[in-house]
């Protein structure tokens, strides 16, 4: 039982390049989330998927797109990377979404640098 | 104004000491509250939920004051392994709002 896995662990991009961050969970959770974490700031929600087939914007969605490929997988795409997107990206999952809280389980993170 | 604000610290304490810190939240309608722990360059993990009546989990005690909109965490008999960043987390409907974290360093 691996929990939440993310690939890659590290990535360096040049401005304007695109890339997709992959996330998968094996806990049969319904909800999945993408956050970014910057120094001195809390985790900020980029996008979330309350259930398979649905996605919604979070606090900082600009410059990103997501795909909930199936119940297990939730990917984050940067179409044209910018230096402001240099950050640590965390994927998380929880059993339920919406108004009910369930503990969120996080992946190990992807450290992205955009030059 | 940030939704969740925390004193960033760091709090440097000797082993065996007690350390306590707070966070404040802006949304009076927030429904539930948590403390997460994050070790250096690692992912956040749930430490404990915070209940209205206050709750303990071993050496950790969490308190909620809805009137003043703050949450506290107290760590008794600090261990070296308690060195981490503690994230205050507030649940607002569909999403969690995270504070920037309070760093605690326990020294031998």
gemmi code that builds the backbone of each chain (N, CA, C; Angstrom):
import gemmi

chains = {
    "A": [
        ("UNK", (0.847, -1.188, 0.000), (0.000, 0.000, 0.000), (0.887, 1.244, 0.000)),
        ("UNK", (1.045, 1.889, -1.180), (1.999, 2.991, -1.307), (1.408, 4.318, -0.851)),
        ("UNK", (0.084, 4.433, -0.721), (-0.517, 5.710, -0.342), (-0.637, 6.604, -1.566)),
        ("UNK", (-0.045, 7.796, -1.467), (-0.076, 8.764, -2.561), (1.327, 8.866, -3.149)),
        ("UNK", (1.435, 8.643, -4.428), (2.734, 8.738, -5.101), (2.712, 9.874, -6.115)),
        ("UNK", (3.867, 10.509, -6.277), (3.991, 11.617, -7.216), (5.248, 11.428, -8.051)),
        ("UNK", (5.154, 11.786, -9.317), (6.330, 11.821, -10.172), (6.291, 13.073, -11.026)),
        ("UNK", (7.439, 13.678, -11.328), (8.761, 13.332, -10.798), (8.954, 13.920, -9.401)),
        ("UNK", (10.056, 13.612, -8.756), (10.393, 14.212, -7.464), (11.021, 15.587, -7.645)),
        ("UNK", (11.796, 15.748, -8.692), (12.465, 17.018, -8.979), (12.333, 17.308, -10.469)),
        ("UNK", (12.255, 18.582, -10.806), (12.201, 18.968, -12.220), (12.706, 20.393, -12.375)),
        ("UNK", (13.504, 20.607, -13.413), (13.931, 21.956, -13.773), (13.424, 22.236, -15.173)),
        ("UNK", (12.721, 23.340, -15.340), (12.176, 23.727, -16.641), (12.716, 25.097, -17.034)),
        ("UNK", (12.692, 25.362, -18.317), (12.953, 26.716, -18.792), (11.607, 27.416, -18.992)),
        ("UNK", (11.616, 28.706, -18.869), (10.398, 29.492, -19.079), (9.777, 29.148, -20.429)),
        ("UNK", (8.473, 28.869, -20.391), (7.750, 28.546, -21.611), (7.593, 27.059, -21.884)),
        ("UNK", (8.374, 26.238, -21.221), (8.231, 24.798, -21.420), (6.972, 24.302, -20.711)),
        ("UNK", (6.516, 23.134, -21.131), (5.339, 22.539, -20.497), (5.727, 21.230, -19.829)),
        ("UNK", (4.935, 20.832, -18.873), (5.155, 19.540, -18.242), (3.904, 19.126, -17.471)),
        ("UNK", (3.820, 17.834, -17.192), (2.707, 17.281, -16.428), (3.244, 16.591, -15.190)),
        ("UNK", (2.680, 16.954, -14.043), (2.986, 16.284, -12.789), (1.939, 15.186, -12.585)),
        ("UNK", (2.444, 14.001, -12.252), (1.551, 12.865, -12.088), (1.316, 12.561, -10.609)),
        ("UNK", (0.110, 12.125, -10.300), (-0.242, 11.750, -8.934), (-1.154, 10.541, -8.985)),
        ("UNK", (-0.904, 9.578, -8.110), (-1.772, 8.410, -8.023), (-1.931, 8.013, -6.562)),
        ("UNK", (-3.138, 7.512, -6.232), (-3.389, 7.019, -4.864), (-4.021, 5.639, -4.959)),
        ("UNK", (-3.664, 4.792, -3.981), (-4.172, 3.417, -3.979), (-5.062, 3.157, -2.790)),
        ("UNK", (-5.675, 4.212, -2.230), (-6.512, 4.077, -1.045), (-7.998, 4.111, -1.387)),
        ("UNK", (-8.312, 4.111, -2.667), (-9.691, 4.160, -3.130), (-10.413, 5.427, -2.652)),
        ("UNK", (-9.653, 6.519, -2.554), (-10.245, 7.782, -2.118), (-11.017, 8.441, -3.251)),
        ("UNK", (-12.063, 9.164, -2.852), (-12.869, 9.854, -3.849), (-12.281, 11.190, -4.263)),
        ("UNK", (-11.710, 11.915, -3.312), (-11.276, 13.287, -3.569), (-9.764, 13.387, -3.682)),
        ("UNK", (-9.335, 14.235, -4.595), (-7.902, 14.465, -4.784), (-7.661, 15.950, -4.958)),
        ("UNK", (-6.439, 16.392, -4.608), (-6.112, 17.816, -4.524), (-4.688, 18.069, -5.028)),
        ("UNK", (-4.482, 19.247, -5.570), (-3.140, 19.729, -5.876), (-2.911, 21.040, -5.128)),
        ("UNK", (-1.783, 21.086, -4.401), (-1.364, 22.278, -3.665), (0.023, 22.704, -4.135)),
        ("UNK", (0.322, 23.968, -3.892), (1.697, 24.421, -4.002), (2.101, 25.030, -2.661)),
        ("UNK", (3.381, 24.894, -2.333), (3.895, 25.427, -1.076), (5.112, 26.281, -1.364)),
        ("UNK", (5.028, 27.533, -0.962), (6.112, 28.491, -1.158), (6.617, 28.958, 0.207)),
        ("UNK", (7.890, 29.349, 0.287), (8.458, 29.773, 1.580), (7.629, 30.881, 2.211)),
        ("UNK", (7.353, 30.734, 3.510), (6.624, 31.761, 4.242), (5.130, 31.770, 4.000)),
        ("UNK", (4.661, 30.845, 3.186), (3.227, 30.789, 2.899), (2.713, 29.394, 3.189)),
        ("UNK", (1.449, 29.319, 3.512), (0.854, 28.011, 3.703), (0.641, 27.308, 2.378)),
        ("UNK", (0.250, 26.064, 2.453), (-0.121, 25.356, 1.235), (-1.331, 26.050, 0.611)),
        ("UNK", (-1.274, 26.252, -0.674), (-2.388, 26.891, -1.369), (-2.975, 25.914, -2.385)),
        ("UNK", (-4.287, 25.820, -2.379), (-4.979, 24.868, -3.232), (-5.016, 25.386, -4.668)),
        ("UNK", (-4.554, 24.552, -5.591), (-4.551, 24.935, -7.016), (-5.848, 24.454, -7.667)),
        ("UNK", (-6.080, 23.164, -7.611), (-7.284, 22.533, -8.130), (-7.628, 21.350, -7.238)),
        ("UNK", (-8.881, 20.967, -7.279), (-9.275, 19.758, -6.591), (-10.302, 19.005, -7.420)),
        ("UNK", (-10.463, 17.738, -7.062), (-11.447, 16.881, -7.709), (-12.211, 16.167, -6.603)),
        ("UNK", (-13.452, 16.562, -6.412), (-14.236, 15.995, -5.316), (-14.576, 14.532, -5.583)),
        ("UNK", (-14.704, 14.188, -6.839), (-14.993, 12.801, -7.200), (-14.539, 12.581, -8.633)),
        ("UNK", (-14.470, 11.331, -9.011), (-14.053, 10.992, -10.370), (-14.963, 11.699, -11.369)),
        ("UNK", (-14.358, 12.352, -12.344), (-15.139, 13.025, -13.374), (-15.398, 14.487, -13.112)),
        ("UNK", (-15.008, 14.988, -11.952), (-15.227, 16.408, -11.643), (-13.917, 17.061, -11.242)),
        ("UNK", (-13.743, 18.310, -11.627), (-12.605, 19.105, -11.171), (-13.084, 20.533, -10.923)),
        ("UNK", (-12.451, 21.197, -9.972), (-12.814, 22.582, -9.659), (-11.580, 23.386, -9.311)),
        ("UNK", (-11.670, 24.678, -9.541), (-10.557, 25.572, -9.237), (-10.461, 25.797, -7.737)),
        ("UNK", (-9.223, 25.942, -7.310), (-8.959, 26.316, -5.935), (-8.590, 27.780, -5.842)),
        ("UNK", (-7.664, 28.079, -4.969), (-7.283, 29.466, -4.693), (-6.380, 30.056, -5.774)),
        ("UNK", (-5.498, 29.241, -6.361), (-4.502, 29.757, -7.310), (-4.447, 28.916, -8.584)),
        ("UNK", (-5.508, 28.882, -9.397), (-5.542, 27.990, -10.559), (-4.861, 28.520, -11.821)),
        ("UNK", (-4.576, 29.831, -11.867), (-4.069, 30.405, -13.117), (-2.734, 29.800, -13.521)),
        ("UNK", (-2.642, 29.398, -14.794), (-1.412, 28.817, -15.319), (-1.365, 27.297, -15.222)),
        ("UNK", (-2.421, 26.705, -14.691), (-2.465, 25.255, -14.488), (-3.731, 24.660, -15.088)),
        ("UNK", (-3.622, 23.385, -15.457), (-4.799, 22.600, -15.804), (-4.677, 21.245, -15.142)),
        ("UNK", (-5.799, 20.590, -14.946), (-5.784, 19.275, -14.304), (-6.635, 18.296, -15.086)),
        ("UNK", (-6.346, 17.018, -14.833), (-7.161, 15.945, -15.399), (-7.333, 14.868, -14.354)),
        ("UNK", (-8.585, 14.508, -14.087), (-8.850, 13.348, -13.217), (-9.041, 12.181, -14.162)),
        ("UNK", (-7.955, 11.450, -14.368), (-7.926, 10.416, -15.390), (-8.829, 9.244, -15.029)),
        ("UNK", (-8.874, 8.915, -13.775), (-9.718, 7.846, -13.239), (-9.744, 8.055, -11.729)),
        ("UNK", (-10.271, 7.125, -10.987), (-10.381, 7.353, -9.551), (-9.004, 7.453, -8.900)),
        ("UNK", (-8.026, 6.762, -9.448), (-6.699, 6.709, -8.845), (-5.816, 7.897, -9.179)),
        ("UNK", (-5.975, 8.459, -10.378), (-4.961, 9.374, -10.888), (-5.487, 10.787, -11.133)),
        ("UNK", (-4.649, 11.755, -10.762), (-5.014, 13.169, -10.889), (-3.749, 13.906, -11.314)),
        ("UNK", (-3.721, 14.424, -12.525), (-2.502, 15.048, -13.033), (-2.642, 16.564, -13.083)),
        ("UNK", (-1.509, 17.232, -12.979), (-1.447, 18.704, -13.014), (-0.537, 19.100, -14.173)),
        ("UNK", (-1.021, 19.966, -15.036), (-0.236, 20.360, -16.205), (0.073, 21.850, -16.176)),
        ("UNK", (1.336, 22.154, -16.464), (1.767, 23.531, -16.673), (1.977, 23.687, -18.169)),
        ("UNK", (1.173, 24.487, -18.809), (1.235, 24.616, -20.269), (2.431, 25.455, -20.720)),
        ("UNK", (2.713, 26.503, -19.992), (3.815, 27.400, -20.345), (4.416, 27.908, -19.045)),
        ("UNK", (5.432, 27.194, -18.574), (5.953, 27.462, -17.233), (6.538, 28.865, -17.112)),
        ("UNK", (6.349, 29.438, -15.939), (6.884, 30.763, -15.609), (7.681, 30.674, -14.311)),
        ("UNK", (8.670, 31.546, -14.129), (9.460, 31.502, -12.882), (8.597, 31.584, -11.626)),
        ("UNK", (7.447, 32.249, -11.700), (6.559, 32.344, -10.533), (5.963, 30.996, -10.138)),
        ("UNK", (6.101, 30.008, -11.000), (5.590, 28.672, -10.688), (6.650, 27.783, -10.037)),
        ("UNK", (7.814, 28.334, -9.787), (8.817, 27.634, -8.993), (8.245, 27.417, -7.602)),
        ("UNK", (8.168, 26.154, -7.194), (7.492, 25.837, -5.935), (7.643, 24.347, -5.643)),
        ("UNK", (7.128, 23.951, -4.500), (6.968, 22.529, -4.185), (5.492, 22.198, -4.355)),
        ("UNK", (5.207, 21.190, -5.142), (3.831, 20.803, -5.443), (3.497, 19.502, -4.710)),
        ("UNK", (2.383, 19.551, -3.983), (1.908, 18.375, -3.262), (0.561, 17.953, -3.807)),
        ("UNK", (0.435, 16.660, -3.999), (-0.857, 16.054, -4.309), (-1.378, 15.426, -3.013)),
        ("UNK", (-2.686, 15.433, -2.830), (-3.282, 14.841, -1.635), (-4.576, 14.149, -2.023)),
        ("UNK", (-5.009, 13.245, -1.168), (-6.297, 12.594, -1.389), (-7.012, 12.435, -0.065)),
        ("UNK", (-8.331, 12.331, -0.143), (-9.134, 12.056, 1.049), (-10.329, 11.206, 0.636)),
        ("UNK", (-10.893, 10.539, 1.622), (-11.980, 9.610, 1.313), (-13.207, 10.344, 0.786)),
        ("UNK", (-13.514, 11.467, 1.425), (-14.679, 12.247, 1.035), (-14.273, 13.677, 0.759)),
        ("UNK", (-15.053, 14.359, -0.018), (-14.788, 15.771, -0.249), (-15.988, 16.573, 0.158)),
        ("UNK", (-16.217, 17.648, -0.490), (-17.382, 18.476, -0.201), (-17.342, 19.017, 1.199)),
        ("UNK", (-18.461, 19.018, 1.875), (-18.541, 19.616, 3.199), (-18.077, 18.692, 4.305)),
        ("UNK", (-17.787, 17.443, 3.986), (-17.352, 16.508, 5.018), (-15.840, 16.440, 5.051)),
        ("UNK", (-15.295, 16.523, 6.239), (-13.850, 16.435, 6.305), (-13.402, 15.008, 6.510)),
        ("UNK", (-12.429, 14.631, 5.741), (-11.661, 13.436, 6.035), (-10.196, 13.807, 5.975)),
        ("UNK", (-9.398, 13.103, 6.727), (-7.964, 13.372, 6.733), (-7.430, 13.358, 5.311)),
        ("UNK", (-6.619, 14.348, 4.990), (-5.967, 14.363, 3.689), (-4.597, 13.727, 3.814)),
        ("UNK", (-4.312, 12.831, 2.878), (-3.026, 12.150, 2.824), (-2.232, 12.754, 1.673)),
        ("UNK", (-0.988, 13.117, 1.961), (-0.173, 13.815, 0.978), (0.873, 12.914, 0.348)),
        ("UNK", (1.181, 13.212, -0.905), (2.322, 12.596, -1.563), (3.606, 13.273, -1.132)),
        ("UNK", (4.756, 12.766, -1.567), (6.049, 13.278, -1.115), (6.440, 14.608, -1.731)),
        ("UNK", (5.725, 15.071, -2.732), (5.991, 16.375, -3.321), (6.875, 16.313, -4.554)),
        ("UNK", (6.708, 17.336, -5.395), (7.567, 17.550, -6.558), (8.192, 18.928, -6.416)),
        ("UNK", (9.518, 18.971, -6.458), (10.213, 20.259, -6.363), (10.514, 20.754, -7.767)),
        ("UNK", (9.834, 21.823, -8.149), (9.922, 22.354, -9.508), (10.623, 23.700, -9.499)),
        ("UNK", (11.617, 23.828, -10.379), (12.308, 25.095, -10.583), (12.116, 25.515, -12.031)),
        ("UNK", (11.676, 26.754, -12.225), (11.517, 27.296, -13.576), (12.526, 28.421, -13.751)),
        ("UNK", (13.397, 28.247, -14.713), (14.467, 29.228, -14.933), (14.064, 30.281, -15.961)),
    ],
    "B": [
        ("UNK", (-5.951, 40.064, 4.334), (-5.668, 39.308, 5.561), (-5.678, 37.811, 5.241)),
        ("UNK", (-4.673, 37.094, 5.737), (-4.614, 35.666, 5.501), (-5.727, 34.973, 6.264)),
        ("UNK", (-6.208, 33.862, 5.715), (-7.269, 33.133, 6.384), (-6.792, 32.494, 7.677)),
        ("UNK", (-5.565, 32.027, 7.669), (-5.003, 31.379, 8.855), (-3.616, 31.979, 9.093)),
        ("UNK", (-3.398, 32.503, 10.281), (-2.123, 33.137, 10.585), (-1.454, 32.448, 11.768)),
        ("UNK", (-0.159, 32.253, 11.622), (0.621, 31.615, 12.680), (1.900, 32.394, 12.926)),
        ("UNK", (2.378, 32.344, 14.153), (3.700, 32.857, 14.481), (4.704, 31.878, 13.869)),
        ("UNK", (5.568, 32.356, 12.980), (6.465, 31.410, 12.311), (7.550, 30.823, 13.215)),
        ("UNK", (7.778, 31.471, 14.393), (8.852, 31.015, 15.263), (10.197, 31.480, 14.703)),
        ("UNK", (11.287, 30.746, 14.890), (11.268, 29.406, 15.487), (11.213, 29.454, 17.017)),
        ("UNK", (10.631, 28.416, 17.566), (10.651, 28.192, 18.998), (11.769, 27.184, 19.266)),
        ("UNK", (12.796, 27.645, 19.954), (13.928, 26.779, 20.294), (13.811, 26.405, 21.766)),
        ("UNK", (13.601, 25.137, 22.056), (13.374, 24.713, 23.436), (14.256, 23.534, 23.772)),
        ("UNK", (14.628, 23.394, 25.055), (15.422, 22.224, 25.465), (14.519, 21.006, 25.615)),
        ("UNK", (15.124, 19.850, 25.495), (14.395, 18.606, 25.751), (13.703, 18.663, 27.101)),
        ("UNK", (12.488, 18.175, 27.155), (11.758, 18.137, 28.413), (10.923, 19.382, 28.684)),
        ("UNK", (11.146, 20.433, 27.907), (10.402, 21.676, 28.125), (8.996, 21.570, 27.550)),
        ("UNK", (8.177, 22.536, 27.937), (6.842, 22.686, 27.371), (6.856, 23.870, 26.418)),
        ("UNK", (6.240, 23.676, 25.276), (6.163, 24.766, 24.293), (4.724, 24.864, 23.821)),
        ("UNK", (4.271, 26.090, 23.637), (2.894, 26.299, 23.186), (2.854, 27.430, 22.179)),
        ("UNK", (1.953, 27.320, 21.239), (1.806, 28.367, 20.234), (0.378, 28.335, 19.702)),
        ("UNK", (0.003, 29.463, 19.104), (-1.375, 29.643, 18.644), (-1.437, 29.873, 17.153)),
        ("UNK", (-2.645, 29.812, 16.640), (-2.909, 30.356, 15.322), (-4.278, 31.004, 15.355)),
        ("UNK", (-4.495, 31.975, 14.512), (-5.791, 32.638, 14.415), (-6.373, 32.402, 13.033)),
        ("UNK", (-7.685, 32.381, 12.966), (-8.350, 32.182, 11.678), (-9.393, 33.267, 11.475)),
        ("UNK", (-9.668, 33.581, 10.220), (-10.500, 34.755, 9.937), (-11.972, 34.434, 9.713)),
        ("UNK", (-12.272, 33.212, 9.313), (-13.655, 32.873, 8.976), (-14.389, 32.310, 10.192)),
        ("UNK", (-15.301, 33.088, 10.738), (-16.005, 32.667, 11.958), (-16.906, 31.456, 11.708)),
        ("UNK", (-17.181, 31.164, 10.435), (-18.039, 30.023, 10.115), (-17.240, 28.744, 9.877)),
        ("UNK", (-15.958, 28.776, 10.087), (-15.130, 27.581, 9.873), (-15.650, 26.425, 10.710)),
        ("UNK", (-15.562, 25.246, 10.130), (-16.275, 24.114, 10.719), (-15.398, 23.199, 11.557)),
        ("UNK", (-14.195, 22.994, 11.118), (-13.336, 22.055, 11.847), (-11.881, 22.480, 11.713)),
        ("UNK", (-11.075, 21.966, 12.629), (-9.727, 22.497, 12.830), (-8.757, 21.361, 13.119)),
        ("UNK", (-7.514, 21.549, 12.665), (-6.546, 20.465, 12.773), (-5.148, 21.034, 12.941)),
        ("UNK", (-4.289, 20.209, 13.463), (-2.852, 20.468, 13.419), (-2.207, 19.371, 12.576)),
        ("UNK", (-1.411, 19.812, 11.605), (-0.591, 18.911, 10.811), (0.863, 19.151, 11.179)),
        ("UNK", (1.669, 18.132, 10.998), (3.096, 18.247, 11.236), (3.804, 18.069, 9.901)),
        ("UNK", (4.837, 18.893, 9.683), (5.624, 18.759, 8.471), (7.101, 18.765, 8.827)),
        ("UNK", (7.768, 17.666, 8.546), (9.206, 17.598, 8.736), (9.897, 18.234, 7.524)),
        ("UNK", (11.154, 18.610, 7.736), (11.898, 19.342, 6.707), (11.891, 18.583, 5.379)),
        ("UNK", (11.413, 19.254, 4.339), (11.401, 18.720, 2.980), (10.554, 17.452, 2.840)),
        ("UNK", (9.572, 17.322, 3.732), (8.664, 16.182, 3.660), (7.227, 16.671, 3.493)),
        ("UNK", (6.317, 15.725, 3.302), (4.918, 16.091, 3.161), (4.255, 16.301, 4.524)),
        ("UNK", (3.192, 17.106, 4.586), (2.450, 17.280, 5.837), (1.717, 15.992, 6.211)),
        ("UNK", (1.618, 15.769, 7.528), (0.860, 14.612, 8.026), (-0.007, 15.076, 9.192)),
        ("UNK", (-1.199, 14.507, 9.276), (-2.118, 14.895, 10.343), (-1.535, 14.546, 11.709)),
        ("UNK", (-1.482, 15.545, 12.590), (-1.054, 15.324, 13.969), (-2.284, 15.039, 14.836)),
        ("UNK", (-3.245, 15.946, 14.791), (-4.458, 15.746, 15.575), (-5.553, 16.702, 15.128)),
        ("UNK", (-6.779, 16.277, 15.350), (-7.918, 17.160, 15.155), (-8.085, 18.004, 16.414)),
        ("UNK", (-8.797, 19.109, 16.301), (-9.029, 20.001, 17.434), (-10.522, 20.068, 17.688)),
        ("UNK", (-10.941, 19.678, 18.861), (-12.357, 19.655, 19.192), (-12.714, 20.831, 20.093)),
        ("UNK", (-13.965, 21.205, 20.087), (-14.415, 22.395, 20.815), (-14.078, 22.337, 22.294)),
        ("UNK", (-14.116, 21.145, 22.864), (-13.881, 21.004, 24.293), (-12.405, 20.876, 24.628)),
        ("UNK", (-11.572, 20.901, 23.606), (-10.141, 20.671, 23.822), (-9.860, 19.175, 23.875)),
        ("UNK", (-8.698, 18.784, 23.438), (-8.385, 17.361, 23.431), (-6.883, 17.142, 23.549)),
        ("UNK", (-6.559, 15.962, 24.066), (-5.161, 15.575, 24.267), (-4.863, 14.330, 23.458)),
        ("UNK", (-3.618, 14.245, 23.031), (-3.138, 13.020, 22.406), (-1.720, 12.828, 22.913)),
        ("UNK", (-1.584, 12.065, 23.986), (-0.280, 11.881, 24.597), (0.259, 13.190, 25.154)),
        ("UNK", (1.387, 13.628, 24.648), (2.012, 14.861, 25.147), (1.469, 16.118, 24.454)),
        ("UNK", (0.564, 15.967, 23.558), (0.034, 17.082, 22.776), (-1.379, 17.428, 23.239)),
        ("UNK", (-1.600, 18.732, 23.446), (-2.921, 19.220, 23.827), (-3.331, 20.324, 22.865)),
        ("UNK", (-4.525, 20.201, 22.318), (-5.043, 21.210, 21.400), (-6.266, 21.864, 22.015)),
        ("UNK", (-6.388, 23.163, 21.813), (-7.526, 23.922, 22.316), (-8.097, 24.770, 21.190)),
        ("UNK", (-9.410, 24.975, 21.251), (-10.097, 25.823, 20.286), (-10.867, 26.895, 21.035)),
        ("UNK", (-10.704, 28.128, 20.634), (-11.479, 29.233, 21.193), (-12.229, 29.887, 20.047)),
        ("UNK", (-13.495, 29.515, 19.906), (-14.279, 30.024, 18.778), (-14.580, 31.516, 18.926)),
        ("UNK", (-14.776, 31.958, 20.143), (-15.129, 33.371, 20.356), (-14.004, 34.288, 19.877)),
        ("UNK", (-12.778, 33.891, 20.172), (-11.629, 34.702, 19.776), (-10.980, 34.203, 18.487)),
        ("UNK", (-11.502, 33.131, 17.963), (-11.048, 32.574, 16.695), (-9.564, 32.227, 16.719)),
        ("UNK", (-9.174, 31.447, 17.713), (-7.816, 30.952, 17.701), (-7.776, 29.503, 18.158)),
        ("UNK", (-6.690, 28.847, 17.734), (-6.428, 27.452, 18.056), (-5.035, 27.402, 18.668)),
        ("UNK", (-4.856, 26.543, 19.638), (-3.541, 26.437, 20.246), (-3.074, 24.991, 20.253)),
        ("UNK", (-1.764, 24.854, 20.329), (-1.144, 23.535, 20.475), (-0.093, 23.635, 21.556)),
        ("UNK", (-0.123, 22.695, 22.482), (0.848, 22.643, 23.567), (1.534, 21.293, 23.507)),
        ("UNK", (2.853, 21.326, 23.604), (3.640, 20.097, 23.613), (4.360, 20.017, 24.948)),
        ("UNK", (4.066, 18.963, 25.695), (4.727, 18.761, 26.988), (5.898, 17.808, 26.836)),
        ("UNK", (6.870, 17.940, 27.744), (8.001, 17.019, 27.785), (8.594, 16.832, 26.372)),
        ("UNK", (8.998, 17.919, 25.768), (9.458, 17.915, 24.374), (10.575, 16.906, 24.135)),
        ("UNK", (10.471, 16.239, 22.994), (11.495, 15.286, 22.547), (12.214, 15.864, 21.327)),
        ("UNK", (13.419, 15.370, 21.100), (14.149, 15.798, 19.905), (13.328, 15.541, 18.647)),
        ("UNK", (12.576, 14.457, 18.670), (11.775, 14.070, 17.503), (10.574, 14.983, 17.268)),
        ("UNK", (10.302, 15.882, 18.205), (9.209, 16.843, 18.005), (9.637, 18.012, 17.125)),
        ("UNK", (10.910, 18.114, 16.818), (11.400, 19.183, 15.946), (10.747, 19.055, 14.574)),
        ("UNK", (10.012, 20.087, 14.200), (9.235, 20.050, 12.954), (8.554, 21.400, 12.784)),
        ("UNK", (7.844, 21.538, 11.694), (6.964, 22.681, 11.494), (5.529, 22.215, 11.685)),
        ("UNK", (4.788, 22.963, 12.480), (3.410, 22.594, 12.812), (2.465, 23.525, 12.068)),
        ("UNK", (1.611, 22.916, 11.267), (0.694, 23.668, 10.406), (-0.693, 23.693, 11.022)),
        ("UNK", (-1.229, 24.879, 11.181), (-2.597, 25.050, 11.638), (-3.504, 24.970, 10.411)),
        ("UNK", (-4.554, 24.185, 10.494), (-5.397, 23.934, 9.320), (-6.864, 24.114, 9.697)),
        ("UNK", (-7.575, 24.836, 8.856), (-8.984, 25.143, 9.101), (-9.806, 24.628, 7.926)),
        ("UNK", (-10.900, 23.962, 8.219), (-11.767, 23.419, 7.178), (-12.923, 24.383, 6.919)),
        ("UNK", (-12.973, 24.900, 5.709), (-14.058, 25.787, 5.294), (-14.807, 25.118, 4.158)),
        ("UNK", (-15.897, 24.487, 4.459), (-16.711, 23.813, 3.457), (-15.896, 22.771, 2.702)),
        ("UNK", (-15.585, 23.022, 1.446), (-14.955, 21.985, 0.637), (-13.443, 21.931, 0.778)),
        ("UNK", (-12.849, 22.930, 1.380), (-11.389, 22.975, 1.306), (-10.740, 23.238, 2.650)),
        ("UNK", (-9.474, 22.862, 2.712), (-8.665, 23.155, 3.890), (-7.833, 24.402, 3.630)),
        ("UNK", (-7.739, 25.267, 4.628), (-6.847, 26.432, 4.563), (-5.702, 26.199, 5.533)),
        ("UNK", (-4.491, 26.368, 5.037), (-3.299, 26.076, 5.826), (-2.616, 27.354, 6.268)),
        ("UNK", (-2.164, 27.375, 7.522), (-1.262, 28.421, 7.946), (0.130, 28.135, 7.407)),
        ("UNK", (1.011, 29.135, 7.502), (2.367, 28.979, 6.977), (3.246, 28.119, 7.877)),
        ("UNK", (2.785, 27.873, 9.113), (3.506, 26.960, 9.983), (4.302, 27.645, 11.067)),
        ("UNK", (4.449, 26.938, 12.181), (5.299, 27.363, 13.302), (6.413, 26.339, 13.440)),
        ("UNK", (7.649, 26.807, 13.387), (8.786, 25.896, 13.473), (9.216, 25.726, 14.922)),
        ("UNK", (9.343, 24.476, 15.320), (9.806, 24.133, 16.665), (11.097, 23.345, 16.538)),
        ("UNK", (12.109, 23.774, 17.275), (13.381, 23.041, 17.323), (13.651, 22.668, 18.769)),
        ("UNK", (13.775, 21.372, 19.020), (14.061, 20.882, 20.365), (15.538, 20.504, 20.422)),
        ("UNK", (16.263, 21.064, 21.365), (17.703, 20.824, 21.461), (18.019, 19.942, 22.668)),
        ("UNK", (19.075, 19.182, 22.521), (19.490, 18.259, 23.593), (20.082, 19.025, 24.778)),
    ],
}
model = gemmi.Model(1)
for chain_id, residues in chains.items():
    chain = gemmi.Chain(chain_id)
    for i, (resn, *xyz) in enumerate(residues, 1):
        res = gemmi.Residue()
        res.name, res.seqid = resn, gemmi.SeqId(i, " ")
        for name, pos in zip(("N", "CA", "C"), xyz):
            atom = gemmi.Atom()
            atom.name, atom.element = name, gemmi.Element(name[0])
            atom.pos, atom.b_iso = gemmi.Position(*pos), 0.0
            res.add_atom(atom)
        chain.add_residue(res)
    model.add_chain(chain)
structure = gemmi.Structure()
structure.add_model(model)
structure.setup_entities()
